[in-house]
Amino acid sequence: MKITILPFGALTDSVSPDAFSLENAQIATVSQLHAHLSAQYPAIASQKFRYAVNQELVDEQHPLQDGDEVALLPPFSGG
């Protein structure tokens, strides 16, 4: 299974400035992905952000599938 991770905003400082992939990971849900990323990148464990899978905001129980694109979205405001 391959999942593409797209960090945005301040998360690019904590995780990666660019998109990256997780391959062959046994990650079935967004919650499991969060645990995996928190273990790999401890700085994000204390940050608040949402997940979007294939450009749709999802909750932590959302299932992940091969080829999914997961965006890490910190709080933002518009104007």
C-alpha positions in Angstrom: 0.0 0.0 0.0 1.2 3.5 -0.9 -0.1 6.7 0.7 1.1 10.1 -0.3 1.4 12.7 2.5 1.1 16.4 1.8 2.0 18.6 4.8 0.9 22.3 4.7 1.7 25.4 6.7 3.7 25.1 9.9 3.6 21.3 9.5 6.2 21.5 6.7 8.7 22.6 9.4 7.8 19.6 11.6 7.4 16.8 9.1 8.7 17.7 5.6 8.8 20.7 3.3 7.6 18.5 0.5 5.1 15.7 -0.2 6.4 12.2 0.6 5.1 8.7 0.4 4.6 5.9 2.9 5.0 2.5 1.2 4.2 -1.0 2.6 2.9 0.6 5.8 0.2 -1.4 7.6 -1.9 1.7 8.1 -5.7 1.1 7.7 -7.2 4.3 9.2 -6.4 8.0 9.7 -6.0 7.3 13.4 -3.3 4.7 12.7 -1.6 7.2 10.3 -1.6 9.8 13.0 0.0 7.4 15.5 2.6 6.5 12.9 3.4 10.1 12.0 3.6 11.1 15.7 6.1 8.4 16.3 8.2 9.4 13.3 7.9 13.1 13.9 7.4 13.8 17.6 7.0 17.6 17.0 3.6 17.1 15.4 2.1 15.2 18.4 1.4 18.5 20.1 0.2 20.4 17.0 -3.5 20.7 16.1 -4.4 19.9 12.5 -7.0 18.1 10.4 -6.7 15.4 7.7 -8.0 15.5 4.2 -8.1 12.3 2.2 -8.3 12.9 -1.5 -9.3 16.5 -0.9 -12.1 15.7 1.5 -11.9 16.5 5.3 -12.2 13.3 7.2 -12.4 12.1 10.8 -9.8 9.7 12.5 -11.8 6.6 11.7 -11.7 7.2 8.0 -10.3 4.1 6.2 -7.2 4.5 4.0 -6.6 2.7 0.7 -3.8 2.2 -1.7 -3.1 5.4 -3.6 -4.8 7.8 -1.2 -3.4 11.3 -1.0 -3.5 12.6 2.6 -3.1 16.3 3.4 -2.1 17.6 6.8 -4.0 20.8 7.3 -3.1 23.2 10.2 -5.7 25.8 11.3 -6.1 28.6 8.9 -8.2 31.7 8.4 -9.3 33.4 5.3 -10.3 36.8 4.3 
